[in-house]
Amino acid sequence: MTDKPQILLSNDYHNVEPVICLKFKYDQQIINRLKKVTTATWSSSKRCWYIQRDEFKLELFFEQFRDLAYIDYSAFKNTGDKNEAPEQKHPLPYIHRQQIKLPDEYLEKLEQKRYSISTIKSYTAYFKDFIDYFSNRDLDSIEKDEINRYILHLIRSQKISESQQNQRINAIKFYYEKVLGLNREFYNIERPRQKHTLPKIISENDVVRIIESIDNIKHKAIITTIYSSGLRRSELINLRKQDIDFDRNIIFIRGAKGKKDRITILSKTNAALLIIYLKEYSPNYWLFEGPERGQYNASSVGRILHDATERAGINKTITPHMLRHSFATHLLEQGVDMRYIQNLLGHETTKTTEIYTHVSKKSLANIRSPLDRFLDNKDLNNNKL
């Protein structure tokens, strides 16, 4: 019997996705190692750490943790067919996605048109839902009105958001218009009115507190690169080592949103941090690598930011995209021309970039509240106006 702590591995499902659960008594060394060398995520509902099953390699995990813990994989080995979902008292709402086969041409066409991995994942999932709903029908016979009623059903029964509604419509339209090549107008489904919401940003002080709360040099470099260059999360994980030009202080973004290339700034502070990171981690191809030197996991980026926000004592939810919004807003506040910000962000027109003027404190700096004008020098503490 070993004196080391024990990590129990088992097959499970988390939000319909197959995962490997890692159960062990609280041990900060193990947690630190998990965060550094794996894509493990904490599940509050299951009260354990987990790794996506297709990302988990047992032999690699042994090598990474055998000096810290005894690895008990008996439950991991004895679960039978690991592709078979466990029995549920209440069936999972999307369990059919694992059973439905897409038309071969659907996935092939998505790949041919070089859709992003996240878009392919969304489209295939939503189109499987559509196939399941019309399981007793030939897909080629479904009419526009029936599709509209299906979308309306989702709005009423599942309370899907407007953005998800649009994605589901696009997933369906892709089949009829791109795969079957049918008339686009016939399937021109009425779309919802878009909400005009302002981007959520954080202060420069909060950015500093978050970065300073991160001790892991790789994690610090990830968050600093997103904010200091205004990157999308997908753009960050697609960066190669060769995309960083230290001599010209620029970062080259390949195939960004809309399949367009662009360049953005490499801050001197971030450049110095990246040099330290590259020397310590020596990534092979991708600037930030995951297990077995593959691409870094997008969900891990969110987890790093979440943990850093908590350590910084900031009581709000902050997402990676909020760092991009904050980058643009802070540039605007320091007087950078709108057209330069547009180019750095990769926006098609300045109209998209202009939304940051609505959250910039610069636009309000010279506006005085009428309350301050007529209550100047009044003593509110003593309720004397």
N, C-alpha and C positions, 0 to 999 in steps of 0.2 A: 504493500500500500504506500502511496506517495504522500508527502507532506504538502505538495503543491496544491493550490486551488484547482477545482475541477470545472471544465467547460463541457456542458452537455449539448450535443448537437441533435437536432431533430427536424424532420420535414414538416412544413406547415403551409398555411395560406394566409396572406395579409392583403386585404382589399382585392381579393380574387387572384392576386399574383402569387405563384409558388415561391416560397422562401425557405431558407435554412434558419431556424431559431437557435440562438446561442444563449444558454442559461447558465448563470454562475452567480455565486455570492459576490456582493459588491467588492470590487478590487480595482483601485484606481490605476494600477499598472496595466492591467488587462484592458481597461477602458481606453487609456492613452494609446496603447498599441493598436487597438481596433480602429481608433480614429486616424492613426498615422498610416497604417498599411492596408486597410480594407475600406469597403464602401458601406460598412455596417451602419444601420440606423436604429435608433431607439423607438420601440413601440410602447406607447402608454397603455394601450388596450391589452396587449399580451404581457406587458411587464417584462420585456426581454429585448435584447438586441437581435437584429435579423439582417441577412444578406440575401439579395435576389438569387434564386436558385441557379439561374444561368450564368451568374457571375462568381459562384462559389466553386473553388477547387480544393478538395479535401487534402491532397498531398501538400499543396502550397500552404494551406492553413496550418498543417502540422509543423512545417518548417518555421512558420512565423511565430508560433505560440508554444512550442514544446518546451522552451526554456522557462516559460512563465507558469504553465498549467498542464494538468493531465487532461487529455482530450478524450471524452467518452462519446464515441460515435455509434454505440450499440443501437440506439433508437433511430439514428440516421440510416443505418444499414437495414433495419428490419421493418421498414414501413411498406414493403411490397412495391407495387408500381408507383414510382415517385411522380408520375404524371397523372395519377388518379386523385381527384380531390376527395378529402375526407367527408364522411357522411355528416350532414347538417340537419339539426332539428328544424331550422328555418333556411330553406335554400338560398344561396347567395344570389343577389339580383342579376348578376352578369355571368353566371356560371356557364351559360350557353356559348359564350365567346370561345371557350376552350374546345367546344364540340363542333362548331359550325365551320365548314370549309368555304373559303372565299372562292369565287370564280378565278381561275388561274390568271386570266387576262387583267384582272383588277390590280393585283399586286405587281404584276409585270409592268403595267402601264405607269403605276406610281413610281417604280424604280427607274423606268426609262426617262421619265420626265424629271428625275433627280429631285423629288420631293425630300424634305428633311426627314430625319428619323422620327422626330416627334410628330410631324404631320402624318407620316405613314402610320404610326401607331394609333393616332386618333381616328384617322379615316377608316382603317381596318376594323377597329373596335366598334365604331358607330355604324358601319355598314353591316357588320354581323348582327347588331341589334335590329336593324331594318329587315334583314333576311329572316331573323327569328320571328319578328312580328308578322311577317307575311309568309310564314313557313308552309302554308297550304296553297301558295300561289306560285305561278310562274312569274319571275321577276319582270320579264319582258312585257307582261300584260297589265302591270300596275299603272293606273292613270294618275295624272297630276293631282286631281282632287283627292284621291286616296292618300297621296303623299302628304298633302296639306293637312288632312285629318290626322294622319299619323304624328306629324310634328305638333299639332294642337293637343293631341293626347299626351305627348311628353311634357308639354308646357303645364298642363293641368294636373297630371298624375305625379310627375317627378320634379316639377318646379325648376326645370332646367333654365340656366341663365341665357341671356341674349347671345353671348359669345358662343356658348355651346350649341345653341339653336342654329347659329350660322354655320358652325363646323359640321353639324349633322346634315344640314341641307347641302353643303358642299360635298360631303362624302357620298351622298346619294346622287347628286348631279354629276359627280365625276364618273360614276358607272354608266349613266345613261348618255352623257355627252361625250366623254373621252374614250370609254371602252366600247360602247355600242355605236358611237358616232351619230346619235340621233339629234334632231333639231333642238337647238338650245332654247329657243323661245317657248317651246311646248313645255319645257321643264323649268321655266323661269319662275320659280316659287317666290311668292311675296316674302320679303325679308322684314324683320322687326326694325323699328326705329332705334337707332343707336343712342345710347345715353351719352351725354356729353359730360364726362366726369373729369375732374382735374387730376393731374398726376400727383401721387403721394411722394413727398420728399422728406429728408431729414436735414438737420442743421450741420454746419461744418464741424461744430463742437462734438456732435454725436458721432460723426464719421471718425474723428480722431479718437474718441473714447473706445469705439468698436475696434479699431486697428490696434490700439495700444493694449487691449485686453487679450490679444492673441499671442501666445508664446511660440507655437509651432510655426517655423519659418515658412513652410510650404503653404499652410493655411493663411498666414499673413500675406504672402505674395498673391494668393488667389483673390482675396477680398480687396487688396490694394490695387491690383491690376484692373478689376471690374470698375471700381470707382474712379481711379485716376485717368482712365482712358475712355470711360463711358460705354463699356461693352455690355452686350446682351450675354446671358449665361451661356447660350449655345455658341456664341462667338469665342468666349473664353476657352471652353473645352475643345474647340476646334483649332486652337492656336498650336502651331508647330514651333520648335526652337528657332528655326530659320526665319520665322515671321517677326522676330524682335530685332530691330536694327538699332544697336546701341550707338553707332557712330552718328546717325542722323536723328536719333531720339524719336523714332516713329514705330508704330506697330502696324503690320500689314494684315488686314482682315480679308480673308478669302471667302468668296461665295456666301456673303452675308444675306440678310433678308432680301428677297427678290433676286437672289443669285448674283449679287453685285459685289465687286471687290472695292475696297476703300482703304485709306490709311487714317490712323488716328494718332494722337500724341502719346509719347512715352515720357512720363515725368521723370526728372532727375532722381527724385526720392525713390520712385518705384524701380528705376533702372538699377540703383545701388542695391536695393532689396533683391531683385531678380538675380543679380550677379552672385550674391551670397547663396541664394537658393540653388542656382544651377551648379555651383561648386559642391554643395552639400549633397544634393540628390542625384545629380548627373542623369537627367532624363534622356531617353534614347531618341525619340522622334517627337512625340507630343510634348508641348511645354509643361503641361501638368498631366502626369500619368496616374492611372489607377493600378489595380492588381495586374501582375504579369505584363506590365508596361503598356496596357491598353489605354484607351481614352478615359479621362476622369469622369466620374459619374455625376450627372447634373444634380441629382437629389442631394449628393454629398455637399455640394456648394451651398445649398440652402441650409443644410444642417450646420455647417461651419459658421455661417452668418447668424443663425438662430442662437447657437451656443455663445458666440462672442457678444451678441446683444445682451444676453442674460448676465454674462460676467461683467459687462460694462454697467450693469444696473439700469438699463434703459427699459422702461416698462411699456413697450409697444412692439407690435409685430413689424419687422423690417425684412423685406424680400430683396434678392439680388437686383431685381429690376428697379427698385426704389433707389439703389445706388446710382444707376444710370440716369434716372430722372434728376437726382440730386446733383450729379456732375454737370448736367446741362444747365440747371437753375443757378448753380454757384458760378458757372462761367458767365452767364447773363448778368448776374449781380456784380461781377467785377468788370463789366463793360465790354466783354467780347462781342463782336459783331454777330448778329443773328445768322448771317450766311455762313460764317466759319463754324458755328455750332451745328448748323444743318449738315455740313459736310462731315464733321467729326462723328455725328450720330448716324449718318447714312440715310437721312430723310430725303424723300423724293422732292418735296417742295418745302419752302419756309412756312407754309400754312401749318404743317404738322409741328414744326419747331416752335411756332408762335404760342402754343399752349403754355409754355413755360413762363411767358410774361404774366400769366394769371396767378402764378404762385411765387413769383419773385418779389422779395421784399423791396427791391430797388424801385419797382413801379409804384410802391406805396410810400416811399421815403419822404416825399415832399407834400404828402396829403395830410392835413391836420384834421383830426376828428372835431366836429362842432362841440362835443362835450368838453374837450380840452380848451377850446376858445372861450366858452362862456363860464367855465368853472376854474380858470387859471387862478392860482393863489387862494382858492377857497379851502377851508379846513373841513375836509370830509370826515376826518377821524372823530371830530366832535359833533358830527351831524349838523354842522353849520354851513349853509350854502351862501 
